[in-house]
Amino acid sequence: MVETTPETTAATFPQLLQAHARLRGERPAFREKDLGIWQTTSWRQSAAEVRAFACGLAALGFTRGMTLAIIGENCPRLYWAMAAAQALGGVPVPLYQDAPAADMAYVLADARVDFVMAEDQEQVDKVFEIKQDLPRIAHVIYDDERGMRHYHQPELLSLARVQALGEAFDAQHPGFYDSQVAAVRPDDVAIILYTSGTTGKPKGVCHTHGAMIATARTLVEFDALGPDDNILCYLPLAWVGDFLYSFAQQHVAGLCLNCPESPNTVMSDLREIGPSYYFAPPRIYENILTQVMIRIEDAGWLKRRMFHGFMQVARRVGMRILDRRGDVSWADRLLYALGDVLVYGPLKNVLGMSRLRVAYTGGEAIGPDLFDFYRSLGINLKQLYGMTETCVTVCMQPSGDVRLDTVGRPMKGVEVRIADNGEVLVRTPGMMKEYFQRPDATAEAIDSDGYFHTGDAGFFDGDGHLKIIDRAKDVGRMACGSMFAPKYIENKLKFFPFIKEAVTFGNGRQQCMAFVNIDMDAVGNWAERRNLAYSGYADLAGNEAVYQLVRECIEKVNADLARDPLLAASQIHRFLILHKELDPDDDELTRTRKVRRGFIAEKYALLIEALYAGRSRQLIHTQVRFEDGRQGSISADLVIAQAQTYAPLEQAA
């Protein structure tokens, strides 16, 4: 029989907050690094802050059903703003803080936002740049008062001022706040999260308290999370991963959220906190590995030899030791233990991963080589599968049963089936309520049987593990009939620290071609050690030696693909290094840094034509958007290079 407690019986986020304030009032709920010092806020203090802000919003006219936009980096005040809106029966709508004002305008209008909570002067400026076209916004509230002294708009208030209004309102209406919390129902919308807009305009995904809490409880039970666990919350507030794995799990498990000082200090803050639970999309793990490899290349000869030598041991036996399998010899165990003392342990400590019990990656497919690297170090990295519309969690990998090429089995209460065309269909307690104000899109996404059509292609293996091939619309066929899975190939390329992004083409074609973005840090470091002068990204990307470096990476991927009978025909024949980095501001990537494949194919059609026409160079003029919003154009004469391909394994044999 499962013991019932206020945490397990509370049905909404405001009720969970009150339960934790009563049960573990002095335990830490938040830590935030400010001016180099970690500041701790208890559950009781957090509940008081939320109460004051909620009453302040009520004093300003915020009522049930209204929406509160939240814009900024991860910090306790913005999480409290979410909780305050929910306590009044309102709905928080987090936005990507790095989005330009024009992109924010779409979401603010589409979500019918009534109030805005902005972190600082930069975000306030964006809001007022577009506010004349958004008359529905009644008040703009800001947290950081630096630079705000000369702002006198009547609708603009500081967070401190709103909380002061709230304390006065609470004193005058002592039963108001508790009655509002009691009125919130599990089927009320708890948050609206906008999709990344890979194929079109973002859609607002409405999730209820009940769906999010049910999903969070399943996750907490799955990995036995509790009040003693720590999470570093640094992912965008607008991403479903942050809301579920930070806010929702915190409210269910009573664990502590740790907010970094700034995006630039995340790695050092990670080391100081030493979280027990970590969640990141593949690009974060890619960036960490790139920094590791840069440091290794800068190390002395002995350290490099020691690192590469022990990593060979780790790749051979590390994952089997992590999974506690008995087929590892004592000699290998002893060698691995020595490697843990000399290499793996110090490396995990530098990365802030020494205390990790479990780490997850999701949001998109992770390259097998990248996955292998972390697990071979003894880091319990696991994959999960899901999307914004399903509260993320569809499939997860249990500890001890982790496979590089699957995303695990369906979670408790989740039903997954494969359609006749190979598309993955999902029915889950964490299903979205609807797309906001889009009944047509909702009906298109969720069929009459209640299954959500994910758009992903996949299949179950013999043990019931789900394998995701790629986006169903992206999986194609080469002209010879062989499968073409672009994301799989791109992930293999991005395992190399020198390649930051890649886009491959080949559907319906005789050969596969690729665009490549180099990683400026990794390639810049490599160039400096070889005394190669360069003036910027475009200059470095066009360097002949850099082309040779990228060619070697591509040819290693080709050799690996040649061993896969399904994908041997997808080896990359020709490639070019783009003259600019793919950028969300130029609509080439989503805000979660997913490639907008169709847009790129249209924008760079001239380059694709040049690749397939056999040209050795191609002049390109590209429109770009600068950080201050100005439009401009850059031109480059790009080199197109050949890569060696290999006979498929069966033919080679």
C-alpha positions as CSV (number, residue, x, y, z in Angstrom):
1,M,0.0,0.0,0.0
2,V,1.4,3.4,-1.0
3,E,1.5,5.9,1.8
4,T,-0.5,9.1,1.1
5,T,1.0,12.4,2.0
6,P,0.0,16.0,1.1
7,E,2.5,15.9,-1.8
8,T,0.8,12.8,-3.2
9,T,-2.7,14.0,-2.7
10,A,-2.2,17.6,-3.9
11,A,-3.6,17.9,-7.4
12,T,-2.3,21.3,-8.6
13,F,1.0,23.2,-8.4
14,P,-0.2,25.8,-5.9
15,Q,-1.4,23.0,-3.6
16,L,2.0,21.3,-3.9
17,L,3.8,24.5,-3.0
18,Q,1.7,25.0,0.1
19,A,2.3,21.3,1.1
20,H,6.1,21.6,0.8
21,A,6.0,24.9,2.8
22,R,4.2,23.1,5.6
23,L,6.2,19.9,5.5
24,R,9.7,21.0,4.8
25,G,9.5,24.8,5.3
26,E,13.2,25.3,6.1
27,R,14.6,23.0,3.5
28,P,16.1,24.7,0.4
29,A,13.8,25.2,-2.5
30,F,16.1,27.5,-4.6
31,R,19.7,28.5,-4.7
32,E,20.8,31.3,-6.9
33,K,24.3,32.6,-7.5
34,D,24.5,36.3,-7.2
35,L,27.8,38.3,-7.3
36,G,29.7,35.1,-6.8
37,I,27.7,33.9,-3.7
38,W,25.1,31.2,-3.6
39,Q,21.9,32.5,-2.0
40,T,19.4,30.0,-0.6
41,T,15.6,30.4,-0.4
42,S,13.6,27.9,1.7
43,W,10.2,26.4,0.8
44,R,8.5,28.6,3.3
45,Q,10.2,31.8,2.0
46,S,9.3,30.7,-1.6
47,A,5.7,30.3,-0.7
48,A,5.6,33.7,0.9
49,E,7.2,35.3,-2.1
50,V,4.7,33.6,-4.4
51,R,1.8,34.7,-2.2
52,A,2.9,38.3,-2.2
53,F,3.4,38.4,-5.9
54,A,0.0,36.7,-6.6
55,C,-1.8,39.2,-4.4
56,G,0.0,42.0,-6.1
57,L,-1.1,40.7,-9.5
58,A,-4.7,40.5,-8.1
59,A,-4.5,44.1,-6.9
60,L,-3.5,45.1,-10.5
61,G,-6.5,43.3,-11.9
62,F,-5.1,39.9,-12.8
63,T,-7.9,37.4,-12.6
64,R,-8.7,33.7,-13.4
65,G,-8.0,32.8,-17.1
66,M,-5.6,35.7,-17.8
67,T,-2.1,35.0,-19.2
68,L,1.3,36.2,-17.8
69,A,4.2,36.2,-20.2
70,I,7.6,35.4,-18.6
71,I,10.8,36.5,-20.3
72,G,14.3,36.0,-19.0
73,E,17.0,33.7,-17.7
74,N,16.4,31.1,-15.0
75,C,16.1,32.8,-11.6
76,P,13.8,32.2,-8.6
77,R,11.7,35.3,-9.2
78,L,10.6,34.1,-12.7
79,Y,9.7,30.6,-11.3
80,W,7.7,32.4,-8.6
81,A,6.0,34.4,-11.2
82,M,4.8,31.2,-12.9
83,A,3.6,29.9,-9.5
84,A,1.8,33.2,-8.7
85,A,-0.1,33.2,-12.0
86,Q,-1.1,29.6,-11.4
87,A,-2.3,30.3,-7.9
88,L,-4.8,32.8,-9.3
89,G,-6.1,30.4,-11.9
90,G,-4.1,32.2,-14.6
91,V,-1.7,30.8,-17.1
92,P,2.1,31.5,-17.4
93,V,3.5,31.8,-21.0
94,P,7.3,31.6,-20.9
95,L,9.1,33.1,-24.0
96,Y,12.6,32.4,-25.3
97,Q,14.8,35.2,-23.8
98,D,17.1,35.4,-26.8
99,A,14.3,35.9,-29.3
100,P,14.1,39.2,-31.1
101,A,11.2,41.5,-30.4
102,A,9.5,40.6,-33.7
103,D,9.4,36.9,-32.7
104,M,8.1,37.7,-29.3
105,A,5.3,39.8,-30.8
106,Y,3.9,36.8,-32.5
107,V,3.7,34.7,-29.2
108,L,2.5,37.7,-27.1
109,A,-0.4,38.3,-29.6
110,D,-1.2,34.6,-30.2
111,A,-1.3,33.8,-26.5
112,R,-3.5,36.9,-25.8
113,V,-1.1,38.0,-23.1
114,D,-2.5,40.3,-20.4
115,F,0.6,40.9,-18.2
116,V,4.3,40.6,-18.8
117,M,7.0,39.6,-16.3
118,A,10.4,40.6,-17.7
119,E,13.8,39.9,-16.1
120,D,15.7,43.1,-16.9
121,Q,16.1,46.3,-19.0
122,E,16.9,44.3,-22.2
123,Q,13.7,42.4,-22.1
124,V,11.6,45.4,-21.1
125,D,13.0,47.3,-24.1
126,K,11.9,44.5,-26.4
127,V,8.4,44.5,-25.0
128,F,8.0,48.3,-25.4
129,E,9.4,48.1,-28.9
130,I,6.3,46.1,-29.9
131,K,3.8,47.1,-27.3
132,Q,2.0,49.6,-29.4
133,D,0.7,46.7,-31.5
134,L,-0.3,44.7,-28.3
135,P,-2.9,46.9,-26.6
136,R,-4.1,43.9,-24.5
137,I,-1.0,44.1,-22.3
138,A,-2.0,46.0,-19.2
139,H,1.2,45.9,-17.1
140,V,4.9,45.1,-17.6
141,I,6.7,44.0,-14.4
142,Y,10.5,43.8,-14.2
143,D,12.8,42.1,-11.7
144,D,16.3,43.6,-12.2
145,E,16.2,47.4,-11.5
146,R,19.5,48.2,-13.0
147,G,19.1,50.7,-15.8
148,M,15.4,51.3,-15.1
149,R,15.7,54.6,-13.2
150,H,14.6,56.8,-16.1
151,Y,11.7,54.6,-17.3
152,H,8.4,56.2,-16.4
153,Q,5.7,54.4,-18.4
154,P,2.6,54.2,-16.3
155,E,2.1,50.5,-16.9
156,L,5.6,49.6,-15.8
157,L,6.3,48.4,-12.3
158,S,9.1,46.7,-10.4
159,L,8.6,43.3,-8.9
160,A,9.3,44.8,-5.4
161,R,6.6,47.3,-6.0
162,V,4.1,44.6,-7.0
163,Q,4.9,42.5,-4.0
164,A,4.5,45.5,-1.7
165,L,1.0,46.0,-3.3
166,G,0.4,42.3,-2.7
167,E,1.3,42.4,1.0
168,A,-1.1,45.3,1.5
169,F,-3.8,43.5,-0.5
170,D,-3.3,40.3,1.4
171,A,-3.7,42.2,4.7
172,Q,-7.0,43.7,3.5
173,H,-8.3,40.4,2.1
174,P,-6.8,37.7,4.4
175,G,-8.8,34.8,2.9
176,F,-8.4,35.8,-0.7
177,Y,-5.2,33.9,-1.6
178,D,-6.1,30.6,0.0
179,S,-9.5,30.7,-1.7
180,Q,-7.9,31.3,-5.1
181,V,-5.5,28.3,-4.6
182,A,-8.4,26.1,-3.5
183,A,-10.4,27.1,-6.7
184,V,-7.6,25.8,-9.1
185,R,-8.6,22.5,-10.6
186,P,-6.4,19.7,-12.0
187,D,-7.9,20.1,-15.5
188,D,-7.1,23.9,-15.5
189,V,-4.4,24.9,-17.9
190,A,-1.1,25.2,-15.9
191,I,1.1,26.5,-18.7
192,I,1.2,27.3,-22.4
193,L,4.4,26.3,-24.1
194,Y,5.1,27.2,-27.7
195,T,6.5,24.6,-30.1
196,S,9.8,25.3,-31.8
197,G,8.2,26.0,-35.1
198,T,10.4,23.7,-37.2
199,T,8.0,23.6,-40.1
200,G,5.9,26.8,-39.5
201,K,4.7,29.2,-37.0
202,P,4.9,28.0,-33.3
203,K,1.7,26.7,-31.7
204,G,0.8,27.2,-28.1
205,V,0.6,23.8,-26.3
206,C,-1.8,23.9,-23.3
207,H,-0.9,21.5,-20.5
208,T,-3.1,21.0,-17.4
209,H,-1.9,20.8,-13.8
210,G,-3.1,17.2,-13.8
211,A,-1.2,16.1,-16.9
212,M,2.1,17.7,-15.8
213,I,1.9,16.5,-12.2
214,A,1.0,12.9,-13.3
215,T,4.0,12.9,-15.6
216,A,6.4,14.4,-13.0
217,R,5.2,11.8,-10.5
218,T,6.0,9.0,-12.9
219,L,9.5,10.5,-13.5
220,V,10.2,11.0,-9.8
221,E,9.2,7.4,-9.1
222,F,11.2,6.1,-12.0
223,D,14.5,7.5,-10.7
224,A,13.7,7.7,-7.0
225,L,14.1,11.4,-6.7
226,G,13.5,13.2,-3.4
227,P,14.1,16.3,-1.3
228,D,17.9,15.7,-1.2
229,D,18.3,15.9,-4.9
230,N,19.7,18.9,-6.7
231,I,19.2,20.1,-10.2
232,L,20.9,22.9,-12.1
233,C,18.2,24.7,-14.1
234,Y,19.8,26.6,-17.0
235,L,17.7,25.5,-20.0
236,P,15.3,28.1,-21.5
237,L,12.2,28.6,-19.4
238,A,10.1,28.4,-22.6
239,W,11.2,24.9,-23.3
240,V,9.0,22.1,-22.0
241,G,12.2,20.3,-20.7
242,D,12.8,23.0,-18.2
243,F,9.2,23.2,-16.9
244,L,8.9,19.5,-16.5
245,Y,12.3,18.6,-15.2
246,S,12.8,21.7,-13.1
247,F,9.5,23.3,-12.0
248,A,7.3,20.2,-12.1
249,Q,9.7,17.7,-10.6
250,Q,10.7,20.2,-7.9
251,H,7.0,20.6,-6.9
252,V,6.5,16.8,-6.8
253,A,9.7,15.6,-5.2
254,G,10.5,18.7,-3.1
255,L,14.0,18.9,-4.5
256,C,16.1,22.1,-4.9
257,L,16.5,24.1,-8.0
258,N,19.9,25.8,-8.5
259,C,20.0,28.9,-10.8
260,P,23.3,29.9,-12.4
261,E,24.7,33.4,-12.2
262,S,24.5,33.8,-16.0
263,P,24.6,31.6,-19.1
264,N,28.3,32.2,-19.3
265,T,29.0,30.7,-15.9
266,V,26.9,27.5,-16.2
267,M,29.9,25.1,-16.4
268,S,31.6,26.6,-13.3
269,D,28.3,26.7,-11.4
270,L,27.7,23.1,-12.4
271,R,31.1,22.2,-10.8
272,E,30.2,24.1,-7.6
273,I,26.7,22.6,-7.2
274,G,27.6,19.0,-8.2
275,P,24.0,18.1,-9.0
276,S,22.6,14.6,-8.5
277,Y,20.3,14.8,-11.5
278,Y,21.0,16.4,-14.9
279,F,19.0,16.9,-18.1
280,A,20.3,18.5,-21.3
281,P,19.6,18.2,-25.0
282,P,22.4,16.6,-27.1
283,R,23.9,19.9,-28.2
284,I,24.9,20.7,-24.5
285,Y,26.7,17.3,-24.3
286,E,28.3,18.0,-27.7
287,N,29.5,21.4,-26.4
288,I,30.9,19.9,-23.2
289,L,32.8,17.2,-25.2
290,T,34.2,19.9,-27.5
291,Q,35.6,21.8,-24.6
292,V,37.1,18.6,-23.1
293,M,38.8,17.8,-26.4
294,I,40.2,21.3,-26.7
295,R,41.7,21.1,-23.3
296,I,43.1,17.6,-24.0
297,E,44.8,18.9,-27.2
298,D,46.3,21.8,-25.2
299,A,47.7,19.3,-22.6
300,G,51.2,17.9,-22.6
301,W,52.2,14.8,-24.5
302,L,52.0,12.5,-21.4
303,K,48.5,13.6,-20.4
304,R,47.3,13.2,-24.0
305,R,48.7,9.7,-24.2
306,M,47.2,8.8,-20.8
307,F,43.8,10.2,-21.7
308,H,43.5,8.5,-25.1
309,G,44.9,5.2,-23.7
310,F,42.5,5.0,-20.8
311,M,39.6,6.2,-23.0
312,Q,40.2,3.1,-25.1
313,V,39.8,1.0,-22.0
314,A,36.7,2.9,-21.0
315,R,35.1,2.4,-24.4
316,R,35.8,-1.3,-24.3
317,V,34.5,-2.1,-20.8
318,G,33.1,1.1,-19.2
319,M,29.5,0.7,-20.2
320,R,29.5,-3.0,-19.1
321,I,30.9,-2.0,-15.7
322,L,28.3,0.8,-15.4
323,D,25.5,-1.7,-16.1
324,R,27.0,-4.1,-13.5
325,R,27.4,-6.9,-16.0
326,G,29.6,-9.9,-15.0
327,D,31.4,-10.4,-18.3
328,V,34.3,-8.1,-17.5
329,S,37.6,-9.7,-16.5
330,W,39.3,-8.7,-13.2
331,A,42.3,-7.4,-15.2
332,D,40.0,-5.0,-17.1
333,R,38.2,-4.0,-13.9
334,L,41.6,-3.2,-12.3
335,L,42.7,-1.2,-15.4
336,Y,39.4,0.7,-15.4
337,A,39.7,1.5,-11.7
338,L,43.1,2.9,-12.3
339,G,41.7,5.0,-15.2
340,D,39.0,6.2,-12.8
341,V,41.7,7.5,-10.4
342,L,43.8,9.1,-13.1
343,V,41.4,10.2,-15.8
344,Y,37.7,9.5,-15.5
345,G,37.2,10.8,-11.9
346,P,39.2,14.0,-12.4
347,L,37.4,14.6,-15.7
348,K,33.9,14.1,-14.1
349,N,34.9,16.4,-11.3
350,V,35.9,19.2,-13.8
351,L,32.6,18.7,-15.6
352,G,30.6,18.9,-12.3
353,M,29.3,15.4,-12.8
354,S,30.9,13.6,-9.9
355,R,27.7,13.3,-7.9
356,L,25.4,12.5,-10.7
357,R,23.1,9.5,-10.0
358,V,21.3,9.9,-13.3
359,A,21.6,12.1,-16.4
360,Y,19.2,12.3,-19.3
361,T,19.3,13.6,-22.8
362,G,16.3,14.3,-25.1
363,G,14.8,16.8,-27.5
364,E,16.4,15.2,-30.5
365,A,18.5,12.2,-31.3
366,I,22.0,11.9,-29.8
367,G,24.9,10.5,-31.7
368,P,25.8,6.9,-30.6
369,D,29.5,7.9,-30.3
370,L,28.6,10.8,-28.0
371,F,26.4,8.7,-25.9
372,D,29.1,6.0,-25.7
373,F,31.7,8.6,-24.5
374,Y,29.7,9.7,-21.4
375,R,28.5,6.3,-20.4
376,S,32.0,4.8,-20.7
377,L,33.2,7.4,-18.1
378,G,30.7,5.9,-15.6
379,I,28.1,8.7,-16.1
380,N,24.6,7.1,-16.0
381,L,23.4,9.0,-19.1
382,K,20.1,7.7,-20.5
383,Q,17.9,8.7,-23.4
384,L,14.3,9.6,-23.3
385,Y,11.8,10.3,-26.0
386,G,8.9,12.7,-26.1
387,M,7.7,16.0,-27.3
388,T,6.1,19.2,-26.0
389,E,2.6,17.9,-26.7
390,T,3.1,14.8,-24.5
391,C,4.7,16.4,-21.5
392,V,7.9,15.1,-23.0
393,T,8.0,11.6,-21.4
394,V,6.9,8.8,-23.7
395,C,9.8,6.3,-23.4
396,M,12.8,6.2,-21.0
397,Q,15.6,3.9,-20.4
398,P,15.8,2.2,-17.0
399,S,19.2,2.0,-15.4
400,G,20.9,-1.2,-16.3
401,D,19.0,-1.7,-19.5
402,V,20.4,1.2,-21.6
403,R,21.0,0.7,-25.3
404,L,22.7,3.2,-27.6
405,D,20.3,2.8,-30.5
406,T,16.9,2.9,-28.6
407,V,15.0,5.3,-26.4
408,G,13.8,2.7,-24.0
409,R,10.4,1.2,-23.3
410,P,7.1,3.2,-22.9
411,M,6.6,4.7,-19.5
412,K,3.9,3.6,-17.0
413,G,0.5,4.5,-18.4
414,V,1.8,5.4,-21.8
415,E,0.6,3.6,-24.9
416,V,2.7,3.6,-28.1
417,R,1.9,2.0,-31.4
418,I,3.4,2.2,-34.9
419,A,1.2,3.2,-37.7
420,D,1.2,1.4,-41.1
421,N,3.4,4.1,-42.5
422,G,6.0,3.7,-39.7
423,E,4.9,6.8,-37.7
424,V,5.0,6.6,-33.9
425,L,1.6,7.3,-32.3
426,V,1.3,8.0,-28.6
427,R,-1.5,8.0,-26.0
428,T,-0.5,9.2,-22.6
429,P,-1.9,10.7,-19.3
430,G,0.5,13.6,-20.1
431,M,-1.3,14.6,-23.3
432,M,-1.8,18.2,-24.0
433,K,-5.3,19.6,-23.5
434,E,-5.2,21.4,-26.9
435,Y,-3.3,23.8,-29.1
436,F,-4.3,27.3,-27.9
437,Q,-7.1,28.7,-30.0
438,R,-6.3,26.1,-32.7
439,P,-9.0,23.4,-32.8
440,D,-8.1,22.5,-36.3
441,A,-4.5,21.8,-35.5
442,T,-5.6,19.9,-32.3
443,A,-7.9,17.7,-34.3
444,E,-5.1,17.0,-36.9
445,A,-2.6,16.1,-34.2
446,I,-4.8,13.9,-32.0
447,D,-6.9,11.3,-33.7
448,S,-10.3,10.0,-32.7
449,D,-8.7,7.2,-30.6
450,G,-6.8,9.8,-28.6
451,Y,-3.4,9.0,-30.1
452,F,-1.0,11.9,-30.8
453,H,0.7,11.7,-34.2
454,T,4.4,12.5,-33.4
455,G,5.7,12.8,-37.0
456,D,8.6,10.5,-36.1
457,A,9.4,7.3,-37.8
458,G,10.3,4.3,-35.6
459,F,9.8,0.7,-34.7
460,F,10.1,-1.7,-31.7
461,D,12.9,-4.1,-31.3
462,G,12.4,-7.7,-30.1
463,D,12.7,-6.6,-26.4
464,G,10.1,-3.8,-26.7
465,H,12.5,-1.0,-26.9
466,L,11.5,1.8,-29.3
467,K,13.9,2.9,-32.0
468,I,13.5,6.3,-33.6
469,I,14.9,6.6,-37.1
470,D,14.3,10.2,-37.9
471,R,11.5,12.6,-38.5
472,A,9.0,10.7,-40.7
473,K,8.9,13.5,-43.2
474,D,12.7,13.7,-43.3
475,V,13.4,9.9,-43.8
476,G,13.7,9.3,-47.5
477,R,15.3,7.1,-50.1
478,M,18.3,7.5,-52.2
479,A,17.8,7.1,-56.0
480,C,19.0,3.5,-55.6
481,G,16.2,2.8,-53.1
482,S,18.4,2.7,-50.0
483,M,17.2,4.5,-46.8
484,F,18.3,8.1,-46.3
485,A,18.1,9.3,-42.7
486,P,19.7,12.8,-42.6
487,K,19.6,13.3,-38.8
488,Y,21.4,10.1,-38.1
489,I,24.3,11.1,-40.5
490,E,24.4,14.6,-39.1
491,N,24.7,13.3,-35.5
492,K,27.6,11.2,-36.5
493,L,29.3,14.3,-38.0
494,K,28.6,16.4,-34.9
495,F,30.4,13.9,-32.7
496,F,33.6,15.4,-33.9
497,P,34.5,18.5,-31.9
498,F,35.4,20.4,-35.0
499,I,31.9,20.2,-36.5
500,K,29.2,22.2,-34.8
501,E,26.3,21.7,-37.2
502,A,25.7,19.8,-40.3
503,V,22.9,19.5,-42.9
504,T,22.8,16.6,-45.3
505,F,20.9,16.2,-48.6
506,G,20.2,13.0,-50.6
507,N,16.5,12.2,-50.8
508,G,15.8,11.0,-54.3
509,R,19.4,11.7,-55.4
510,Q,22.2,9.5,-56.6
511,Q,24.6,10.8,-53.9
512,C,24.6,12.4,-50.4
513,M,26.0,15.9,-50.0
514,A,26.5,18.1,-46.9
515,F,26.7,21.6,-45.5
516,V,29.0,22.0,-42.5
517,N,29.4,24.6,-39.8
518,I,32.7,24.4,-38.0
519,D,32.9,24.9,-34.2
520,M,34.7,28.2,-33.8
521,D,36.2,27.4,-30.4
522,A,37.5,24.0,-31.4
523,V,38.8,24.8,-34.9
524,G,40.2,28.2,-33.7
525,N,42.2,26.4,-31.0
526,W,43.4,23.9,-33.5
527,A,44.4,26.6,-35.9
528,E,46.2,28.7,-33.3
529,R,48.3,25.7,-32.3
530,R,49.4,25.4,-35.9
531,N,50.1,29.1,-36.3
532,L,47.3,29.5,-38.9
533,A,46.2,33.2,-39.0
534,Y,42.5,34.1,-39.5
535,S,40.4,37.2,-39.1
536,G,37.0,35.6,-38.3
537,Y,34.6,32.7,-38.9
538,A,34.4,33.1,-42.7
539,D,38.1,33.4,-43.1
540,L,38.8,30.3,-40.9
541,A,36.0,28.3,-42.6
542,G,37.5,28.9,-46.0
543,N,41.0,27.9,-45.0
544,E,42.4,24.9,-47.0
545,A,43.8,23.2,-43.9
546,V,40.4,23.5,-42.2
547,Y,38.8,21.9,-45.3
548,Q,41.2,19.0,-44.9
549,L,40.4,18.7,-41.2
550,V,36.7,18.5,-42.0
551,R,37.3,16.1,-44.9
552,E,39.0,13.7,-42.5
553,C,36.0,13.8,-40.1
554,I,33.6,13.1,-43.0
555,E,35.7,10.3,-44.3
556,K,35.6,8.6,-40.9
557,V,31.8,8.9,-40.9
558,N,31.7,7.4,-44.4
559,A,33.9,4.5,-43.3
560,D,31.4,3.8,-40.5
561,L,28.4,4.1,-42.8
562,A,30.0,1.6,-45.2
563,R,29.6,-1.0,-42.5
564,D,25.8,-0.4,-42.2
565,P,24.0,-2.1,-45.0
566,L,20.9,0.1,-44.6
567,L,22.9,3.4,-44.9
568,A,26.0,2.5,-46.9
569,A,24.6,4.4,-49.9
570,S,24.3,7.6,-47.8
571,Q,28.0,8.2,-47.6
572,I,28.8,11.9,-48.2
573,H,30.5,12.5,-51.6
574,R,30.9,16.2,-51.6
575,F,30.6,19.0,-49.0
576,L,31.2,22.7,-48.3
577,I,31.8,24.7,-45.2
578,L,29.2,27.5,-44.9
579,H,30.5,31.0,-44.6
580,K,28.3,31.8,-41.6
581,E,27.0,29.9,-38.6
582,L,23.4,28.7,-38.9
583,D,21.4,31.1,-36.6
584,P,18.0,31.2,-35.0
585,D,17.8,34.9,-35.8
586,D,18.1,34.1,-39.5
587,D,15.3,31.4,-39.1
588,E,17.8,28.7,-40.0
589,L,17.5,27.0,-36.6
590,T,14.6,27.0,-34.1
591,R,15.2,28.6,-30.7
592,T,16.0,25.0,-29.4
593,R,18.6,24.9,-32.2
594,K,16.9,22.3,-34.3
595,V,17.7,22.6,-38.0
596,R,14.9,24.0,-40.2
597,R,15.7,21.7,-43.0
598,G,13.2,22.9,-45.5
599,F,14.0,26.6,-45.0
600,I,17.7,25.9,-45.4
601,A,17.2,24.0,-48.6
602,E,15.2,26.9,-50.0
603,K,17.6,29.6,-48.8
604,Y,20.7,27.9,-50.0
605,A,19.2,26.2,-53.1
606,L,22.1,27.7,-55.2
607,L,24.7,25.9,-53.0
608,I,22.8,22.6,-53.3
609,E,22.7,23.0,-57.0
610,A,26.4,23.6,-57.1
611,L,27.1,20.5,-55.0
612,Y,25.2,18.3,-57.4
613,A,26.4,20.1,-60.6
614,G,30.0,19.1,-59.8
615,R,31.3,22.7,-59.4
616,S,34.4,23.4,-57.4
617,R,33.4,26.9,-56.2
618,Q,30.2,28.9,-55.8
619,L,29.6,32.6,-55.1
620,I,26.7,33.2,-52.6
621,H,25.1,36.3,-51.3
622,T,23.2,35.8,-48.0
623,Q,20.8,38.0,-46.1
624,V,21.5,38.1,-42.3
625,R,20.0,39.7,-39.3
626,F,22.3,41.3,-36.8
627,E,21.9,41.2,-33.0
628,D,20.5,44.8,-33.0
629,G,17.8,43.8,-35.5
630,R,19.4,45.4,-38.5
631,Q,19.3,43.5,-41.8
632,G,22.5,43.1,-43.9
633,S,24.1,40.9,-46.6
634,I,27.3,38.9,-46.6
635,S,29.0,37.4,-49.7
636,A,31.5,34.5,-50.1
637,D,33.0,32.4,-52.8
638,L,32.7,29.0,-51.2
639,V,35.0,26.0,-52.0
640,I,33.2,22.7,-52.7
641,A,35.3,19.7,-51.8
642,Q,35.3,15.9,-52.5
643,A,35.3,13.2,-49.8
644,Q,36.4,9.7,-50.1
645,T,33.7,7.0,-50.0
646,Y,34.0,3.3,-49.3
647,A,32.6,0.1,-50.8
648,P,29.8,-1.3,-48.6
649,L,31.1,-4.0,-46.2
650,E,29.4,-6.9,-48.1
651,Q,31.1,-5.8,-51.4
652,A,34.4,-5.2,-49.7
653,A,34.4,-8.7,-48.3
